[in-house]
């Protein structure tokens, strides 16, 4: 009956074409933070892109973390719910506590080339079934309740681009 315990991950890409207000704030503030932090790694103005900094400057990979500080406040505004992922009723539904920020690309002179990604990792979900491209899930580890014959609340989340199962554990409980 139970397929297993899963975690979902969602990779949210944010760039100059992003339309949602939250995305635009993250875009603007992370670009400004990247621009300011990149000056430390590029004091001689030799490099223009994030990739050039990574390829040529020691510890430039720290720019991921340093730039992420501009996004932390916005991520807190999400109140632990992954943006963009809705259930079949159209309600945001996927809880997260872990995330990873990365600079996909950027340019110190061209803001329009700035692109970041935030990878959100869901809390544990009990995966009950898949119907077409929709996961039937219960929040948390509900395997024991199901084995005991108890009714549980369920939800349905449609698979979509950038949403993936990031971990899986078999359905049986100990």
C-alpha positions as CSV (number, residue, x, y, z in Angstrom):
1,X,0.0,0.0,0.0
2,X,2.7,2.5,1.0
3,X,5.3,3.0,-1.6
4,X,7.7,4.8,0.9
5,X,9.0,7.8,2.6
6,X,10.2,10.5,0.2
7,X,11.6,14.0,0.2
8,X,10.9,16.3,-2.7
9,X,13.3,19.0,-4.0
10,X,12.3,22.0,-6.1
11,X,14.8,24.2,-8.0
12,X,13.5,27.7,-8.3
13,X,15.4,29.7,-11.0
14,X,15.3,33.5,-10.7
15,X,16.6,35.8,-13.4
16,X,15.9,39.1,-15.1
17,X,12.7,37.6,-16.8
18,X,11.1,36.6,-13.4
19,X,7.7,38.2,-13.1
20,X,6.6,37.6,-9.5
21,X,7.3,40.4,-7.0
22,X,9.2,38.1,-4.5
23,X,11.4,36.8,-7.3
24,X,12.2,40.4,-8.5
25,X,13.3,41.4,-4.9
26,X,15.5,38.3,-4.7
27,X,16.9,39.0,-8.1
28,X,17.7,42.7,-7.3
29,X,19.1,42.1,-3.9
30,X,21.3,39.1,-4.8
31,X,22.7,40.9,-7.8
32,X,23.6,43.9,-5.6
33,X,25.2,41.5,-3.1
34,X,27.1,39.6,-5.8
35,X,28.3,42.9,-7.3
36,X,29.6,44.2,-4.0
37,X,31.2,40.8,-2.9
38,X,32.8,40.2,-6.3
39,X,34.8,43.4,-5.9
40,X,36.9,41.7,-3.2
41,X,37.8,38.8,-5.6
42,X,38.3,41.1,-8.6
43,X,40.3,44.0,-7.2
44,X,42.2,44.4,-10.5
45,X,39.0,44.3,-12.6
46,X,40.4,41.5,-14.7
47,X,37.2,39.4,-14.7
48,X,33.6,40.1,-15.7
49,X,31.7,36.9,-15.1
50,X,31.1,34.7,-12.1
51,X,32.5,31.8,-14.0
52,X,35.7,33.7,-14.8
53,X,36.0,34.4,-11.0
54,X,35.5,30.8,-10.2
55,X,38.1,29.7,-12.8
56,X,40.8,32.2,-11.8
57,X,40.4,33.4,-8.2
58,X,41.0,31.2,-5.1
59,X,38.0,30.9,-2.9
60,X,35.6,32.6,-5.3
61,X,33.2,29.7,-4.7
62,X,32.4,31.5,-1.4
63,X,30.4,33.9,-3.5
64,X,27.5,31.4,-3.4
65,X,27.2,31.7,0.4
66,X,28.1,35.4,0.5
67,X,25.5,36.3,-2.1
68,X,22.9,34.1,-0.4
69,X,22.8,36.4,2.6
70,X,20.8,38.8,0.5
71,X,18.1,36.2,0.0
72,X,17.8,34.9,3.6
73,X,15.2,37.4,4.7
74,X,13.0,36.7,1.6
75,X,13.3,32.9,2.2
76,X,12.1,33.5,5.8
77,X,9.1,35.3,4.4
78,X,8.0,32.0,2.9
79,X,7.2,30.6,6.4
80,X,8.6,27.2,5.5
81,X,6.4,26.6,2.5
82,X,8.0,26.0,-0.9
83,X,7.0,28.7,-3.5
84,X,5.2,27.8,-6.7
85,X,4.3,24.2,-5.7
86,X,0.6,23.8,-5.2
87,X,-1.7,20.9,-4.5
88,X,-4.6,20.0,-6.7
89,X,-6.7,22.6,-5.0
90,X,-4.2,25.4,-6.0
91,X,-2.9,25.9,-2.5
92,X,0.8,26.2,-1.6
93,X,1.4,23.1,0.4
94,X,4.9,21.7,0.4
95,X,6.8,22.3,3.7
96,X,10.6,22.8,3.8
97,X,13.3,23.5,6.3
98,X,16.4,23.0,4.2
99,X,17.5,25.0,1.1
100,X,20.6,25.6,-0.9
101,X,21.4,28.8,-2.8
102,X,23.6,29.0,-5.9
103,X,24.6,31.5,-8.4
104,X,24.0,30.0,-11.8
105,X,25.6,32.8,-13.7
106,X,26.3,36.5,-13.2
107,X,28.2,39.4,-14.7
108,X,29.7,42.4,-12.8
109,X,28.6,44.9,-15.4
110,X,25.4,43.3,-16.8
111,X,22.7,42.8,-14.3
112,X,20.5,41.2,-16.9
113,X,23.0,38.2,-17.0
114,X,22.4,37.5,-13.3
115,X,20.7,34.2,-12.6
116,X,20.4,32.4,-9.3
117,X,18.7,29.2,-8.1
118,X,17.3,28.2,-4.8
119,X,16.9,24.5,-4.2
120,X,14.2,23.7,-1.6
121,X,14.1,20.3,0.2
122,X,10.8,19.2,1.5
123,X,10.0,17.7,4.9
124,X,9.4,13.9,4.9
125,X,6.3,12.8,2.9
126,X,4.7,9.4,2.9
127,X,4.3,8.5,-0.7
128,X,1.1,6.5,-1.1
129,X,0.6,6.3,-4.9
130,X,1.0,8.1,-8.2
131,X,-2.0,8.8,-10.3
132,X,-1.1,10.0,-13.8
133,X,1.5,12.6,-13.0
134,X,0.2,13.4,-9.5
135,X,1.7,12.1,-6.2
136,X,-0.8,11.0,-3.5
137,X,1.1,11.9,-0.3
138,X,0.6,12.4,3.4
139,X,2.7,14.8,5.3
140,X,5.3,13.4,7.7
141,X,6.0,9.7,8.3
142,X,2.6,8.1,8.4
143,X,3.7,4.5,7.8
144,X,2.9,3.3,11.3
145,X,-0.5,4.9,11.3
146,X,-1.3,3.2,8.1
147,X,-0.1,-0.2,9.3
148,X,-2.4,0.3,12.3
149,X,-5.3,0.9,10.0
150,X,-5.8,4.5,11.0
151,X,-7.2,7.1,8.6
152,X,-4.7,9.8,7.6
153,X,-5.1,13.2,5.8
154,X,-3.7,13.1,2.3
155,X,-2.8,15.6,-0.4
156,X,-2.1,15.5,-4.1
157,X,0.9,17.3,-5.7
158,X,1.4,17.3,-9.5
159,X,4.9,16.6,-10.8
160,X,6.2,19.6,-12.8
161,X,9.5,20.9,-14.1
162,X,12.2,21.4,-11.5
163,X,10.3,19.3,-8.9
164,X,12.0,16.0,-8.2
165,X,12.1,13.1,-5.6
166,X,15.4,13.8,-3.9
167,X,15.3,10.8,-1.5
168,X,13.4,7.6,-1.1
169,X,13.0,5.0,1.7
170,X,11.1,1.8,1.3
171,X,7.5,1.6,2.6
172,X,7.9,-0.9,5.4
173,X,8.4,0.3,9.0
174,X,10.7,-1.4,11.5
